[in-house]
Amino acid sequence: MYTTTNHVARLNFCEDTPNSNMEN
């Protein structure tokens, strides 16, 4: 299940982790 809260959390996590750019 996908929620907006998880989406926002992932965006914030992406800003702190360079490797997350690959997941976007």
C-alpha distance matrix in Angstrom:
0.0 3.8 6.6 10.3 11.4 9.7 11.2 14.5 14.6 14.3 17.0 19.2 18.8 19.8 22.9 24.0 23.5 25.4 23.6 20.4 22.2 21.8 18.0 18.3
3.8 0.0 3.8 7.0 8.6 7.0 7.7 11.1 11.8 11.4 13.7 16.1 16.1 16.9 19.9 21.3 21.0 22.9 21.4 17.9 19.5 19.5 15.8 15.5
6.6 3.8 0.0 3.8 5.3 5.3 6.4 8.9 10.0 10.8 12.6 14.6 15.3 16.6 19.0 20.5 20.9 23.1 22.2 18.6 20.2 20.9 17.3 16.5
10.3 7.0 3.8 0.0 3.8 5.4 4.9 6.2 8.6 9.8 10.6 12.5 14.1 15.2 17.0 18.9 19.9 21.9 21.6 17.9 19.1 20.4 17.1 15.7
11.4 8.6 5.3 3.8 0.0 3.8 5.3 5.2 6.2 8.6 9.9 10.7 12.2 14.2 15.8 17.2 18.4 21.0 20.9 17.4 19.2 20.8 17.6 16.6
9.7 7.0 5.3 5.4 3.8 0.0 3.8 5.5 5.0 6.0 8.6 9.8 10.2 12.0 14.4 15.5 16.0 18.6 18.0 14.5 16.7 17.8 14.4 14.1
11.2 7.7 6.4 4.9 5.3 3.8 0.0 3.8 5.4 5.1 6.3 8.8 9.8 10.5 12.7 14.7 15.2 17.1 16.7 13.0 14.4 15.8 12.5 11.4
14.5 11.1 8.9 6.2 5.2 5.5 3.8 0.0 3.8 5.4 5.0 6.3 8.5 9.8 11.0 13.0 14.4 16.7 17.1 13.6 14.9 17.0 14.4 12.9
14.6 11.8 10.0 8.6 6.2 5.0 5.4 3.8 0.0 3.8 5.4 5.2 6.1 8.6 10.1 11.1 12.4 15.3 15.5 12.3 14.5 16.5 13.9 13.4
14.3 11.4 10.8 9.8 8.6 6.0 5.1 5.4 3.8 0.0 3.8 5.4 4.9 6.0 8.7 9.9 10.2 12.6 12.3 8.9 11.1 12.8 10.1 9.8
17.0 13.7 12.6 10.6 9.9 8.6 6.3 5.0 5.4 3.8 0.0 3.8 5.4 5.0 6.5 9.0 10.0 11.8 12.4 9.0 10.1 12.6 10.6 9.1
19.2 16.1 14.6 12.5 10.7 9.8 8.8 6.3 5.2 5.4 3.8 0.0 3.8 5.4 5.3 6.9 9.1 11.7 13.0 10.2 11.8 14.8 13.2 12.3
18.8 16.1 15.3 14.1 12.2 10.2 9.8 8.5 6.1 4.9 5.4 3.8 0.0 3.8 5.4 5.3 6.3 9.5 10.2 7.8 10.4 12.8 11.3 11.4
19.8 16.9 16.6 15.2 14.2 12.0 10.5 9.8 8.6 6.0 5.0 5.4 3.8 0.0 3.8 5.4 5.1 6.9 7.8 4.9 6.7 9.6 8.6 8.4
22.9 19.9 19.0 17.0 15.8 14.4 12.7 11.0 10.1 8.7 6.5 5.3 5.4 3.8 0.0 3.8 5.7 7.2 9.6 7.8 8.6 12.1 11.9 11.1
24.0 21.3 20.5 18.9 17.2 15.5 14.7 13.0 11.1 9.9 9.0 6.9 5.3 5.4 3.8 0.0 3.8 6.7 9.1 8.4 10.2 13.2 13.2 13.4
23.5 21.0 20.9 19.9 18.4 16.0 15.2 14.4 12.4 10.2 10.0 9.1 6.3 5.1 5.7 3.8 0.0 3.8 5.4 5.6 7.8 10.2 10.6 11.6
25.4 22.9 23.1 21.9 21.0 18.6 17.1 16.7 15.3 12.6 11.8 11.7 9.5 6.9 7.2 6.7 3.8 0.0 3.8 5.4 5.9 8.3 10.0 10.8
23.6 21.4 22.2 21.6 20.9 18.0 16.7 17.1 15.5 12.3 12.4 13.0 10.2 7.8 9.6 9.1 5.4 3.8 0.0 3.8 5.3 5.9 7.6 9.6
20.4 17.9 18.6 17.9 17.4 14.5 13.0 13.6 12.3 8.9 9.0 10.2 7.8 4.9 7.8 8.4 5.6 5.4 3.8 0.0 3.8 5.2 5.1 6.6
22.2 19.5 20.2 19.1 19.2 16.7 14.4 14.9 14.5 11.1 10.1 11.8 10.4 6.7 8.6 10.2 7.8 5.9 5.3 3.8 0.0 3.8 5.4 5.3
21.8 19.5 20.9 20.4 20.8 17.8 15.8 17.0 16.5 12.8 12.6 14.8 12.8 9.6 12.1 13.2 10.2 8.3 5.9 5.2 3.8 0.0 3.8 5.5
18.0 15.8 17.3 17.1 17.6 14.4 12.5 14.4 13.9 10.1 10.6 13.2 11.3 8.6 11.9 13.2 10.6 10.0 7.6 5.1 5.4 3.8 0.0 3.8
18.3 15.5 16.5 15.7 16.6 14.1 11.4 12.9 13.4 9.8 9.1 12.3 11.4 8.4 11.1 13.4 11.6 10.8 9.6 6.6 5.3 5.5 3.8 0.0
